[in-house]
Amino acid sequence: MNSTNEWGQLRQVIVGVADNAKIPYDIDISLRCVNFADKTDETEIIKGPYPQQVIDEANEDLETFADFLKGESIEVLRTDRTDCNYYNYCPRDSVFIHGELTLATPMPIRARKDEWKAFEKHLDNPISIPCYNESSLYNTDCIGNKDVLALNEFEPAFDAANVIRANDDVLYLVSNSGNELGATLLQDKLGDTRVHLLKDVYSFMHIDSTIAFLREGLLLANPSRIKTKDDLPEPFRSWDIIWCPEPVDIGHYSKWCNASTWINMNLFSVNTKLVALEENQEPLRKALEQHGIECAMLPMRHQRTLGGGFHCVTLDTKRDVV
């Protein structure tokens, strides 16, 4: 494995699958706090397998995406199409790669703790650090209050998708899916690479609908969460910022919605001059092209329904060092 940033020329990537995706019928304290804190009434939570139409159409779009990547001479690996407790759609969520470190992170949702095993065969020497998911980890005061985070500082817990990489610096979002003890654990594993905390900007949940790194010194930011450069930790305050235009809402499958419209800024870089972007996001395409970044406009019909766009459904395992 050798991938230390979000923008170097992509050589190898794991792409997820939608088969068997579901919301567990048992909404335990971990799911209740991390995923569904915004719902004060638990009966509003849709449970069970996703509709077959969603699975089939999501898989069609993933195949289109994989074919695009192969057309760019990139080696595409896939997660297993096995049964699962949650889904194998977002390999980004469960494994963090930086250089020689491959870390199956201590995910705070109990149903997702073994998700990484669906693509373990594609990983080099993965280290798994489990989260014990004790009830003391979760703060039920978060239910109905977005200003209260789901996780107490009881044990390290974070999804890999709370983190994006910029070579010797990584940005870690403290949110419902990642606590500060998780950042401390990650810092211990990374050694000289510095972990910078992004706090008090967004509680639900991953970083890649808030900030995307496009190349050294250039990032895309969600203006509804990042108000000024001062919201960013050093060294990112010196970077140029593309303020993401209002996303084009592509909708979601009836009653099944697991992401805001800002998931539509969830792009994936092939290199510093080419990204994959949801096909309806014309305002963002124009903004990126002004900075010399071409956009492959591709379908991802259920990124709001399933809660994952092009960055979420990938895990880049090999990139050129830039």
N, C-alpha and C positions, 0 to 999 in steps of 0.2 A: 504494500500500500504506500502511496506517496501522493498526498493531496493536502496542501497546507493553506489554500485560500479558495475563494469562491469563483475565481475568474481565469486562472491559468488554462491553457489549451487542454480541453478534456480528452482523455485517452480511454478511460474505462469507467462505466457507471452501472449501478444496480437500479433497475426500475421495478416498481411494485406491481401488484396484481389486485383486482377487485374481488376475486372469487371469495365467497363465504364471508364477506364483510357483514358485520352485525353490531348492534348495541346490545350488550348483555341484558338478559331479563332481570338479573339481580343488580339493582342499582345500589351498590354498597357505598360506604362512606367515602371511598376514594373517588369513585365515579361522580358521586353526588357533588363533592366539593370541587374537584378539578375540572370536570367537563360541564356540569350543569348548575353551577352556582347562580347563574342568571335566572334560573327558573324557580320561583318561590313555591310553586305548586308542582310536586313530583309527578302528578298525573299528566302533566303536559309533556313529559319526556316520552318520546317514541322509542319503543324497545323492539328487539328481535332482529331477524335478518333484514337487510336492505331489500327493497323490491327487485325482482329479477331484471326488470327493465334498466334500473340503475346499474346493476352489476354488468349487464351485457354492454350497455353503451359506454360505461367507464372503461371496460376492457378494450372496446373498439378504439377509444381515444388513446389509451395507453399503447396499443399496437401501432397506431399512426405516429405517435411520439417516438417509439422505439425505432420505427422504420426511418424517421427523419434523422435520428442520431446515427444510425448505421450508414445512412447516406453521407454523413459527415466523417466517415471512416473511424467511428468510435465503437469500441467493443461494448456491447450491451448484454448485461447479465440480468436474470429475473429472479424474483423471490419465488418460493415454492407455492404451488396452487393447492395447498393443504388446508384442512379445516383449522380453525383458529378461534380463540376466545373473543377477539375483537376484529382486527383485520391485518392483512399483509400488504396494504395499499401504500403505506408511507414508511419506507425504510429509513428515511431521514430522521424519523422520530426517535428511533431506539439505539442508533449507533453513531458515535462521534469518531471521526478519523482526522488525525493531524500528524503528518509524517509517518513515523513508525508506530504511533499509538493508535490502536483500534479498541475503542471502549464501548461495550454494551452498558449503557448508562442505567442508573438506579431509578427507573421510571416510577412515578408516584401512583399511577393507576394499576391496581392489582392485576386486572385482567390482561394487561399488556406486558407483564414482566418478562415473558419468554418470546416475545414477538420477533426478536432478532434471530432466533434459531431458524426461521424460515429462509434465511439467506446466509447462515453461518458458513456454509460450504464455500462461499465466495470471499470470505474474510481471511486475512493473514493474522494468526496468533491473537485472536480477540481476547480481551480481558473483560470479564463480566463482574460487575459490582452490583449485587442485588440491593433493592430497597426492601426493608422488612415490612413496610406498610402498616406499622402499628397505628392503632386508632389515634394515639397521641400526636401523630404527624399532622392531622387534619384539623383545621379550624372551621367549625360549622357556622361560625358567625359570618363567613363569607357569603352564605346563601342569601341572595337578595341585596347584597352590598358589594359592589365592584371595587370599593376602596379597601376592603379587607381581603387579604390573600388567603388562598386555600391551604397553604402549607405553613406549619409551624417550623421553628428551627430545632426539630427533635432529632432528625437524622438527615444525612444528605439525600436529596431527591431532585432529579431533573430529567427532562426529556432532552435528547441530543439536539432536537430542533429549537431549543432555547438558545443555541449558540451558532454564531457565524464567524468565519475565520479570515484573518488578514495577515497571514504569515506569522510574524512574531507577536502579533496581538490578536486576541479573540474577544468578541463582544458577547456577553452573557446577559440575557434578560431575566430578571427576577420577576416571577409571575406565578399564576396558579399552578404552573407545571415545572417550576424550578425555584428552589429556595437558596439562600446565601450559603448554607452548608454545602450544597451541591457545587457551587462555584469554588469553594475552598478545596473540595475534593478534586475538582478538575485542575485547579492550579497545582496541586501536589503532583498530579500525573503529568502535567505539561512541563514542569521544571522552569526553564528560562523563558518560555513563551508566556506572555502576560495576559491574565484574564481581567477584563474590565467589566464592571457591573453597569447595566442599564436598569435604572430603578424608577418607579413611580410614573411610568408612562402608559402601561397597558397590563391588565391583569389576566386577560384570557386570549391566548396562552403562549404560542410560539413567536419567535422573533421575526420570522420571514414574511409576515404580512405588515411589518412595521418598518424594517430596514432591509435593504439588499445591497451588498457590496458588488460594484460593477467592475472596478479595476482599482489599482492603487491610487488613492486620493479622490475617488469618485464614488458616491453612494446615492441610492434612491431612498427617500424617506416618506413616510406616511404623515401628512401634515395635520391629521386629526389627532395624532399622538405625539409626534415630535414637533414642538412649536418653534424652537430656535436651536441653533448650534449648541447653545449652553446646556441643552438637555442631554447632549452626548458627553460621554467621558473622554478624557484625553486618551489617545492622540487623535481621535476622530473629529474634534472640533475644527481642525485645520483642513479637513477634506471639503471638496466641492460637493454641493447637494443638488440633486434633481428632486424637486418637490412633486410627488406623484399627483397627477390630475385626479379628479373625482372618478372613481372606477365606474365602468359601464356594468350595470347589474344584469347578469345573465340568468338570474332566477335560480330556483332549486326545485327538486321533486316535492310534490305536495306534502306538507307537514314535516318533511325530513330536511332540516337545515342545520348544519354544523359549522358554519363559518359566515362571517359578515361579508359584505361586498368587497372589503379590502383584500380578501384572498385573491382577488383578480390582479393584484400587483405581484403575485407570487411567481416570479419569472425564474428561469434557470439559464445560467451562462454556459455556453459552449466554449467561448473565449472572450476576450475583451471587446470584440467587435460583433458578436452574434449571441442572441438570447432566444429562448423559446418563450412565447407569450400567448396567453389566451386570445383567441382569434377576434374577439369583439372589442379589445382594448385599444381602439384607434387613438384616443388622446394620449395614452402612455407611449404608444409606438412613435408618434410624432415627437414627443419629448425626448425619447431615447435617440432617435435618429439625428436630432440636433447636436448630439454629443458623439456622433460617429458610430452608433450601435445599431446594427441591423436586427430586425425582429422577424423570426419565423413565426407566423401567425397560425396557431394550431388549435384544434378543438380540445376542450376539456370541460365537457358539458356539466359534469357533476362535481366540480371542485367545491362549490358551496354545499352541496348535498352531503358529500363524503368528508369534507373538511381537509382538502389537500389539492394544491396546484402543482405546477411543474417542479418547483424546488422541493416540495414535500414528498413527491412520489419518487424521488431519486436519492441515491447516495453515491456521490462521486468518489471513486476509489483511487483513481490515478489521474493526475493533472501534471502538466509541465510546470516546473518551478519558475515563477515570474517575479 
